[in-house]
C-alpha cells in the first residue's frame, strides 16, 4: 500500500490532469454541472454494480471515475468563484467531526448541540451513533430542516423507502417488537388482493405500494438490505434465463417456439447447477 505522501501526490496529480483537460480538451472545456449530471449517475451505478459483484479491479476503476466527477464539479465551482476542492474537503471534515462527538469529544463536536454528552473515547453502540447522527444533523446551521428532509428526492424508490423508515427509527418511530411487522405485511397483502379482485387499477397501485413498503420495513427490522436482496435475485434470474436461452440456441429452437414446460425444465436444471 502507498504512504500518505504518495496518496497526496496521486490526488494532486489528478487535480493537475483535470485542470489541464479543462483548459485544453474541447469536450472537458464545455462541460457544466447540468451536462455532467447524467454521466455522474451512470458512473455511480457502475460503481454500485462492481461493488455488488465484489469485483476489486472494477471497484478501483469506478471509484476513480466517481472521484474525477467530484473534482470536476469542484473545478466548475472554483471557476464560478463559489468554492473549490479544499472547501469541499474541509466542509466534509468539519461535518464528520461535528457528527462524531463520541470520537472527537464534547468540546470539539457538540458546542451547539443539546444531545447527550459523549466524551472522547466513550464507547457507544452503532445504534446510539445513528440516533445521535440524525439529531445532530437537525442542529447544523445548514443541515436538515426535518428528520426526513435528508432523504434525496431522486433516490430510487426502494432505497428511498428504506432510508425513510431508518430515519424515522432513529428518532424512536418504530415497531417495539419486530415480529409485529408481519401482521402489517399480511394486512397490506390482503388489501392488495381485495383491490386486485375489484380490478381497480388506481387503488391496486396504491395498495401495492403499501405492501412493498411493509415488506421493506420487515427487511429493515431483520437487518436485511432489500435493495441488495432484490439485486441478487435479479442476477439469479438473469443467469437462469440465460441458461434457457443458450440451450434454445443450441437446439436451434427459438424461445418463442418453446413450451412453458420445456423452459421450466431448463430453469430447474440451471437451479440445480447453482446448488451443486
C-alpha positions in Angstrom: 0.0 0.0 0.0 1.0 3.6 -0.5 2.3 6.1 2.0 0.3 9.2 3.0 2.7 11.3 0.9 2.2 9.1 -2.1 -1.6 9.3 -1.7 -1.5 13.1 -1.5 0.8 13.2 -4.5 -1.6 11.0 -6.5 -4.5 13.2 -5.6 -2.6 16.3 -6.6 -1.7 14.6 -9.9 -5.4 14.0 -10.6 -6.1 17.7 -9.9 -3.4 18.7 -12.3 -4.7 16.3 -15.0 -8.3 17.7 -14.7 -7.0 21.3 -14.7 -5.2 20.7 -18.0 -8.1 18.9 -19.6 -10.5 21.7 -18.6 -8.2 24.2 -20.4 -7.1 22.1 -23.4 -9.8 19.5 -24.2 -12.8 20.8 -26.1 -15.2 18.2 -24.5 -14.0 18.9 -20.9 -14.0 22.6 -21.5 -17.7 22.8 -22.4 -19.0 20.7 -19.6 -21.4 22.2 -17.0 -23.0 20.9 -13.8 -26.1 20.1 -15.8 -24.3 18.3 -18.7 -22.2 16.2 -16.3 -25.1 15.1 -14.1 -26.3 12.1 -16.3 -22.7 10.9 -16.5 -22.3 11.1 -12.8 -25.4 9.0 -12.3 -24.1 6.4 -14.7 -20.7 6.3 -13.1 -22.3 5.8 -9.6 -24.4 2.9 -10.9 -21.3 1.3 -12.5 -19.6 1.6 -9.1 -22.6 0.0 -7.4 -22.5 -2.8 -9.9 -18.9 -3.5 -9.3 -19.5 -3.4 -5.5 -22.3 -6.0 -5.8 -20.1 -8.3 -7.8 -17.2 -7.7 -5.4 -15.1 -7.0 -8.5 -11.9 -5.5 -6.9 -10.4 -4.4 -10.2 -13.5 -2.5 -11.4 -14.3 -1.1 -7.9 -10.9 0.6 -8.1 -11.6 1.8 -11.6 -15.1 3.1 -10.9 -14.0 4.8 -7.7 -11.6 6.8 -9.9 -14.4 7.8 -12.2 -16.5 9.0 -9.3 -13.7 10.9 -7.7 -13.0 12.5 -11.1 -16.6 13.8 -11.2 -16.3 15.2 -7.7 -13.2 17.1 -8.6 -14.8 18.2 -11.9 -17.8 19.8 -10.0 -15.4 21.4 -7.6 -13.4 22.9 -10.5 -16.6 24.3 -12.0 -17.4 25.8 -8.6 -13.9 27.3 -8.4 -14.3 28.9 -11.9 -17.5 30.5 -10.8 -15.8 31.8 -7.6 -18.1 29.9 -5.3 -16.0 27.1 -3.8 -13.1 24.8 -4.6 -12.0 21.3 -3.8 -10.4 22.5 -0.5 -13.8 23.8 0.6 -15.4 20.5 -0.3 -12.9 18.5 1.8 -12.9 20.9 4.7 -16.7 21.1 4.9 -16.9 17.3 4.9 -14.2 17.0 7.6 -16.0 19.6 9.7 -19.3 17.8 9.3 -17.8 14.4 10.3 -16.1 15.8 13.3 -19.3 17.6 14.4 -21.3 14.4 14.0 -18.9 12.2 15.9 -18.8 13.6 19.5 -18.1 10.0 20.7 -14.8 10.2 18.9 -13.7 13.9 18.9 -15.2 14.9 22.3 -17.8 17.3 23.5 -15.7 20.5 23.2 -14.8 20.0 19.5 -18.1 18.4 18.3 -21.0 19.4 20.4 -20.6 23.2 21.1 -24.2 23.9 20.0 -25.9 20.6 20.5 -28.3 19.6 23.3 -27.5 15.9 22.8 -26.3 13.5 25.4 -22.7 14.3 26.1 -20.3 11.7 24.7 -16.8 12.2 25.9 -13.9 11.3 23.7 -13.2 7.6 23.9 -16.6 6.7 25.3 -17.8 3.5 23.7 -21.3 3.8 22.0 -23.3 1.2 20.2 -23.8 1.7 16.4 -27.5 2.3 17.2 -26.6 5.2 19.6 -24.3 6.6 17.0 -27.0 6.6 14.3 -29.5 8.2 16.8 -27.1 11.0 17.6 -26.3 11.4 13.9 -29.8 12.2 13.0 -30.4 14.6 15.9 -27.1 16.4 15.2 -28.0 16.9 11.6 -31.1 18.8 12.7 -28.9 21.1 14.8 -26.5 22.0 12.0 -26.7 25.5 10.6 -27.1 24.3 7.0 -28.4 20.8 8.0 -31.7 19.1 7.5 -34.8 21.1 8.5 -36.7 18.0 9.4 -36.0 14.3 10.0 -37.0 13.2 6.5 -35.7 16.1 4.6 -32.3 14.5 4.3 -33.7 11.8 2.1 -32.9 12.8 -1.5 -36.0 13.1 -3.8 -34.0 11.4 -6.7 -33.3 8.2 -4.8 -34.7 5.0 -6.3 -38.0 4.3 -4.6 -36.9 1.1 -3.0 -33.8 2.7 -1.4 -35.8 5.8 -0.5 -38.4 3.7 1.4 -35.6 2.0 3.4 -34.0 5.3 4.2 -37.3 7.0 5.2 -38.0 4.1 7.6 -34.5 4.1 9.0 -34.5 7.8 9.7 -37.9 7.5 11.5 -36.4 4.7 13.5 -33.5 6.9 14.6 -35.9 9.2 16.4 -37.9 6.4 18.0 -40.7 5.9 15.5 -40.6 2.1 15.0 -42.1 -1.2 16.0 -41.5 -2.2 19.6 -41.4 -5.9 18.6 -40.1 -6.6 15.1 -42.3 -9.7 14.8 -45.4 -7.4 14.9 -44.5 -6.1 11.4 -45.7 -9.4 9.9 -49.3 -8.5 10.9 -48.9 -5.3 8.9 -47.4 -7.2 5.9 -50.3 -9.7 5.9 -52.8 -6.8 6.3 -51.4 -4.9 3.3 -51.3 -8.1 1.2 -55.0 -8.8 2.0 -55.9 -5.2 1.0 -53.9 -5.5 -2.2 -55.6 -8.8 -3.2 -59.0 -7.3 -2.4 -58.4 -4.3 -4.8 -57.0 -6.6 -7.5 -60.2 -8.7 -7.4 -62.2 -5.5 -7.9 -59.9 -4.7 -10.8 -59.5 -1.1 -9.6 -56.1 -0.2 -11.0 -55.6 3.1 -9.2 -56.4 1.6 -5.8 -54.5 -1.6 -6.6 -51.4 0.5 -7.4 -51.7 2.4 -4.0 -52.1 -0.9 -2.2 -49.2 -2.5 -4.0 -47.1 0.4 -2.8 -48.3 -0.1 0.8 -47.5 -3.8 0.6 -44.0 -3.2 -0.8 -43.3 -0.6 1.8 -44.3 -3.0 4.6 -42.0 -5.7 3.2 -39.1 -3.3 3.0 -39.9 -2.4 6.6 -39.8 -6.1 7.6 -36.4 -6.4 5.8 -35.0 -3.4 7.7 -36.2 -4.8 11.1 -34.4 -8.0 10.4 -31.2 -6.2 9.3 -31.5 -7.2 5.6 -30.9 -4.7 2.8 -33.8 -5.0 0.4 -32.0 -3.4 -2.5 -29.1 -5.8 -2.2 -31.5 -8.7 -1.8 -33.5 -7.8 -4.9 -30.4 -7.3 -7.0 -29.1 -10.7 -6.0 -32.5 -12.1 -7.2 -32.2 -10.1 -10.4 -28.8 -11.6 -11.1 -30.1 -15.1 -10.3 -33.0 -14.7 -12.7 -30.6 -13.4 -15.4 -28.3 -16.4 -15.0 -31.1 -18.9 -15.2 -32.9 -17.3 -18.1 -29.6 -17.0 -20.0 -29.2 -20.8 -19.4 -32.6 -21.4 -21.1 -31.8 -19.1 -24.0 -28.3 -20.7 -24.5 -30.0 -24.2 -24.7 -32.6 -22.9 -27.1 -29.9 -21.6 -29.4 -28.0 -24.9 -29.2 -31.2 -26.8 -30.1 -32.0 -24.4 -32.9 -35.3 -23.7 -31.4 -36.3 -20.1 -30.7 -37.6 -19.2 -27.2 -40.9 -18.2 -28.8 -41.4 -21.8 -30.0 -40.5 -23.5 -26.7 -43.3 -24.6 -24.4 -43.5 -23.3 -20.9 -42.9 -26.9 -19.7 -39.6 -27.0 -21.7 -38.5 -23.7 -20.4 -39.4 -24.7 -16.8 -37.3 -27.9 -17.2 -34.3 -25.9 -18.3 -34.9 -23.4 -15.4 -34.8 -26.2 -12.9 -31.6 -27.6 -14.5 -30.0 -24.2 -14.1 -31.2 -24.0 -10.5 -29.7 -27.5 -9.7 -26.3 -26.5 -11.2 -26.2 -23.4 -8.9 -26.8 -25.6 -5.9 -24.1 -28.1 -6.8 
